[in-house]
């Protein structure tokens, strides 16, 4: 069960690296605009805000990798960062788009459940 938890945590971390790339570097590019359903004008006007958001996603990914790096001693670190991802996902789903619940919050909740079961 520990391996399953670590695999899900790694997946959540990789997702947040992907979000970082989308928000910091691809926001006003075709993939970023398609992903976030942006017009070129809206992408240009919100680029700096998206980069800031991407940076936070990078911090979440770094925390999850740090927890994985600590092995069994990283339980609290992994739990903390998964909880942060879960809260951010629920908030994003409530305020921005319901898809965020499935893309961000659900994987974090699965990671938390597997971590506790391990």
C-alpha positions as CSV (number, residue, x, y, z in Angstrom):
1,X,0.0,0.0,0.0
2,X,2.9,2.3,0.7
3,X,4.1,2.0,-3.0
4,X,0.6,2.8,-4.2
5,X,0.5,5.9,-2.0
6,X,3.9,7.0,-3.2
7,X,2.9,6.5,-6.8
8,X,-0.2,8.6,-6.4
9,X,1.8,11.3,-4.6
10,X,4.3,11.3,-7.4
11,X,1.5,11.6,-9.9
12,X,0.0,14.6,-8.0
13,X,3.5,16.2,-7.9
14,X,3.9,15.7,-11.6
15,X,0.5,17.2,-12.3
16,X,1.6,20.3,-10.4
17,X,4.8,20.5,-12.4
18,X,2.6,20.4,-15.5
19,X,0.3,23.1,-14.0
20,X,3.4,25.2,-13.3
21,X,4.6,24.9,-17.0
22,X,1.1,25.7,-18.3
23,X,0.6,28.7,-16.1
24,X,4.2,30.1,-16.1
25,X,5.3,29.4,-19.7
26,X,2.4,28.4,-21.9
27,X,-0.4,30.7,-20.6
28,X,-0.5,32.8,-23.7
29,X,0.5,30.0,-26.1
30,X,-2.0,27.9,-28.0
31,X,-1.9,25.0,-25.5
32,X,-2.4,27.3,-22.5
33,X,-5.1,29.3,-24.1
34,X,-6.9,26.1,-25.2
35,X,-6.5,24.4,-21.7
36,X,-7.9,27.5,-19.9
37,X,-10.3,28.6,-22.6
38,X,-8.7,32.0,-23.0
39,X,-8.8,34.6,-25.7
40,X,-5.4,36.1,-26.7
41,X,-6.5,39.4,-25.0
42,X,-7.5,37.7,-21.8
43,X,-4.3,35.6,-21.7
44,X,-2.2,38.7,-22.2
45,X,-4.0,40.6,-19.5
46,X,-3.7,37.8,-16.9
47,X,-0.3,36.4,-17.8
48,X,1.4,37.8,-14.6
49,X,-1.3,36.5,-12.4
50,X,-1.1,33.0,-14.0
51,X,2.7,33.0,-13.5
52,X,2.2,33.7,-9.8
53,X,-0.3,30.9,-9.6
54,X,2.1,28.6,-11.5
55,X,4.8,29.3,-8.9
56,X,2.6,28.2,-6.1
57,X,1.9,25.0,-8.0
58,X,5.6,24.5,-8.2
59,X,5.9,24.9,-4.4
60,X,3.2,22.2,-4.0
61,X,5.1,19.9,-6.3
62,X,8.4,20.6,-4.5
63,X,6.8,19.8,-1.1
64,X,5.4,16.5,-2.4
65,X,8.8,15.5,-3.8
66,X,10.5,16.5,-0.5
67,X,8.0,14.2,1.3
68,X,8.7,11.4,-1.0
69,X,12.5,11.9,-0.6
70,X,12.1,11.5,3.1
71,X,10.7,8.0,2.8
72,X,8.7,6.7,5.8
73,X,9.8,9.8,7.7
74,X,8.0,12.0,5.2
75,X,4.5,11.0,6.2
76,X,3.6,14.4,7.8
77,X,5.2,16.3,4.9
78,X,3.3,14.3,2.3
79,X,0.1,14.7,4.3
80,X,0.5,18.4,4.7
81,X,1.1,19.1,1.0
82,X,-1.6,16.7,-0.2
83,X,-4.0,18.5,2.2
84,X,-2.9,21.9,0.6
85,X,-3.6,20.5,-2.8
86,X,-7.0,19.1,-1.7
87,X,-8.0,22.5,-0.2
88,X,-6.8,24.4,-3.3
89,X,-8.7,21.9,-5.6
90,X,-11.9,22.3,-3.6
91,X,-11.6,26.0,-3.6
92,X,-10.8,26.1,-7.3
93,X,-13.8,23.9,-8.1
94,X,-16.1,26.1,-6.1
95,X,-14.8,29.4,-7.5
96,X,-13.5,28.7,-11.0
97,X,-14.5,25.4,-12.6
98,X,-15.8,22.1,-11.4
99,X,-13.3,20.2,-13.5
100,X,-10.7,21.2,-10.9
101,X,-12.4,18.9,-8.4
102,X,-11.5,15.9,-10.5
103,X,-8.1,17.0,-11.9
104,X,-6.7,18.3,-8.6
105,X,-8.7,17.5,-5.5
106,X,-9.7,13.9,-6.3
107,X,-6.1,12.7,-6.9
108,X,-5.0,14.5,-3.6
109,X,-7.8,12.9,-1.7
110,X,-6.9,9.5,-3.1
111,X,-3.3,10.1,-2.1
112,X,-4.3,11.0,1.5
113,X,-6.5,7.9,1.7
114,X,-3.6,5.7,0.5
115,X,-1.1,7.4,2.7
116,X,-3.3,6.7,5.8
117,X,-3.8,3.1,4.7
118,X,-0.1,2.6,4.3
